[in-house]
Structure formats: structure tokens, C-alpha cells
Amino acid sequence: MLLRPSIHTFKSNNDTSMKKVVFTVSAPAPIGPYSQAVSANGMIYLSGQIAIDPGTGNLANTKDIGEETKWVMEHIKTILESAGSSMNKVVKCGIFLKDMNDFAEVNKVYGSYFQQDPPARETVQVSRLPKDVNVEISAIALAE
């Protein structure tokens, strides 16, 4: 069940646009000084998501990279929906993998969330990710 998001609004320095910080308890709380997502000028910018259980704040108990990726994608979906957007409004994603050998399995799960008109994206292998997870994914979407 999706809980009501908490959205904070800030005026920018030039006073011509608004920035809204998006937060929902249905997705993991940030583990540092950043927001789950920020909405500005008709776009939603999601921070990288990892497989954390939002109920406990601990890493999700996953058996493989496919399940880990599903947790990540569900967090992205939940945050977007709490901000009034959806997966079909995603225009760009960034995928960060600990091991490029996991690309095919991550791609399979990721692709199941974007069956029509998938967003632009890049996939890169990195030496280390927060909490030593195997995959982190960020996204940019249209707000409405």
C-alpha cells in the first residue's frame, strides 16, 4: 500500500521555478544528505536506488541479481507514483553494476518495466556501490 508522500517546496534563487523534494515511506529513506527525488520544471530526478527494505532500512534479502534488480525497480516505480508520475514517463536511466557479467539478467528485469518506448540510458561497471550492493539505478521522468 502506497502511503501519502511528503513533499517540501523551495523557491529557487531566481524565483521563476519551484523545486519540490519528494519523499515516501514506501521506499527506502536516503542513507545520506540527499532526497529520494526532486521535482523541478516539469521533471522528476530520482536518486540512485538500491535494494533496501523500506520497512527495516536494511539490505533486502535477495538470492540473485535479478531479485535485487526487481527491488530497485519497484523503489523507482513507488517514488515516481508518489510524485504523481509513472514508469511510462521515464526519459532517462543510469545503471551502475558491480559486475558487467550481470548485464543480461539486470537488462531482463529492467526491460520488463519498459515494454514500450524504453527510456535512454547508460550502463557502467563500477568498482564499488553503497552498502556493497550489486546494482544501483537512477532515473529522470516527466512530472505530468
C-alpha positions as CSV (number, residue, x, y, z in Angstrom):
1,M,0.0,0.0,0.0
2,L,1.4,3.4,-1.0
3,L,1.4,5.9,1.8
4,R,1.0,9.6,1.2
5,P,4.2,11.3,0.2
6,S,5.8,14.2,2.0
7,I,6.7,17.0,-0.5
8,H,8.6,20.1,0.5
9,T,8.6,23.1,-1.8
10,F,11.5,25.5,-2.1
11,K,11.8,28.6,-4.3
12,S,14.9,28.8,-6.5
13,N,17.3,31.8,-6.3
14,N,15.8,33.3,-9.5
15,D,12.2,32.9,-8.2
16,T,10.9,31.7,-11.6
17,S,10.7,28.0,-10.7
18,M,9.9,25.7,-7.9
19,K,11.7,22.7,-6.5
20,K,9.8,20.0,-4.7
21,V,11.6,17.4,-2.6
22,V,9.7,14.1,-2.9
23,F,9.7,11.5,0.0
24,T,7.6,8.4,0.6
25,V,7.9,5.9,3.4
26,S,7.0,3.2,0.9
27,A,10.6,3.4,-0.5
28,P,13.9,3.4,1.3
29,A,14.8,6.6,3.2
30,P,18.0,8.3,1.9
31,I,21.2,7.0,3.6
32,G,22.9,10.3,3.2
33,P,22.3,14.0,2.6
34,Y,20.2,13.7,-0.5
35,S,16.5,13.3,-1.4
36,Q,14.7,10.2,-2.8
37,A,13.7,12.5,-5.7
38,V,13.3,16.2,-6.6
39,S,10.7,17.6,-8.9
40,A,11.6,20.8,-10.8
41,N,10.4,22.4,-14.0
42,G,8.2,19.5,-15.0
43,M,10.8,16.8,-14.4
44,I,11.4,14.4,-11.6
45,Y,15.0,13.5,-10.8
46,L,15.3,10.2,-8.8
47,S,18.4,9.5,-6.8
48,G,20.1,6.1,-7.3
49,Q,18.1,3.3,-5.8
50,I,19.5,0.1,-4.2
51,A,17.8,-3.0,-2.8
52,I,17.0,-1.8,0.7
53,D,13.9,-3.0,2.5
54,P,12.0,0.2,3.4
55,G,10.4,-1.4,6.4
56,T,13.7,-2.2,8.1
57,G,16.2,0.1,6.4
58,N,18.4,-2.9,5.9
59,L,19.6,-4.5,2.7
60,A,16.9,-6.7,1.2
61,N,17.5,-10.4,1.4
62,T,18.0,-11.3,-2.2
63,K,19.1,-14.6,-3.7
64,D,20.4,-13.2,-7.1
65,I,20.9,-10.1,-9.2
66,G,17.5,-10.5,-10.8
67,E,15.7,-10.2,-7.5
68,E,18.0,-7.4,-6.4
69,T,17.2,-5.5,-9.6
70,K,13.4,-6.0,-9.1
71,W,13.7,-4.4,-5.6
72,V,15.4,-1.4,-7.2
73,M,12.9,-1.1,-10.0
74,E,10.0,-1.3,-7.5
75,H,11.5,1.5,-5.5
76,I,11.8,3.7,-8.6
77,K,8.2,2.9,-9.5
78,T,7.0,3.7,-6.0
79,I,8.8,7.0,-5.8
80,L,7.5,8.0,-9.2
81,E,3.9,7.2,-8.3
82,S,4.2,9.0,-5.0
83,A,5.2,12.1,-7.0
84,G,2.3,11.7,-9.4
85,S,4.3,10.2,-12.3
86,S,4.8,6.7,-13.6
87,M,7.3,4.4,-15.2
88,N,6.0,5.2,-18.7
89,K,7.1,8.8,-18.2
90,V,10.8,7.9,-17.5
91,V,13.0,9.5,-20.1
92,K,16.5,8.5,-18.8
93,C,18.1,5.9,-16.5
94,G,21.5,5.3,-15.3
95,I,22.5,1.7,-14.3
96,F,25.6,1.1,-12.2
97,L,26.8,-2.5,-11.9
98,K,29.4,-4.0,-9.7
99,D,30.0,-6.7,-12.4
100,M,29.2,-6.3,-16.1
101,N,28.7,-10.1,-16.3
102,D,25.3,-9.4,-14.6
103,F,24.2,-7.2,-17.5
104,A,21.9,-9.7,-19.2
105,E,20.0,-10.5,-16.0
106,V,19.7,-6.9,-15.0
107,N,18.6,-6.0,-18.5
108,K,15.9,-8.7,-18.5
109,V,14.3,-7.4,-15.3
110,Y,14.8,-3.7,-16.2
111,G,13.2,-4.3,-19.6
112,S,10.1,-5.8,-18.1
113,Y,9.3,-2.3,-16.6
114,F,9.7,-0.6,-20.0
115,Q,8.0,-2.7,-22.6
116,Q,7.1,0.2,-24.9
117,D,9.2,3.2,-25.8
118,P,12.0,2.5,-23.3
119,P,14.0,5.5,-21.9
120,A,17.5,6.5,-22.9
121,R,20.1,5.0,-20.5
122,E,23.7,4.1,-19.9
123,T,25.1,1.1,-18.1
124,V,28.5,1.2,-16.5
125,Q,30.5,-1.1,-14.3
126,V,31.8,0.5,-11.1
127,S,34.3,-0.7,-8.6
128,R,32.0,-0.3,-5.6
129,L,28.4,0.8,-4.7
130,P,26.8,1.9,-1.5
131,K,26.4,-0.9,1.1
132,D,28.3,-3.1,-1.4
133,V,25.2,-3.9,-3.4
134,N,25.5,-5.2,-7.0
135,V,23.2,-2.7,-8.8
136,E,22.1,0.9,-8.4
137,I,19.7,2.6,-10.8
138,S,18.8,6.3,-11.1
139,A,16.1,7.9,-13.3
140,I,14.7,11.1,-14.7
141,A,11.0,11.3,-15.6
142,L,8.3,13.7,-16.7
143,A,6.4,15.0,-13.7
144,E,3.0,15.0,-15.5
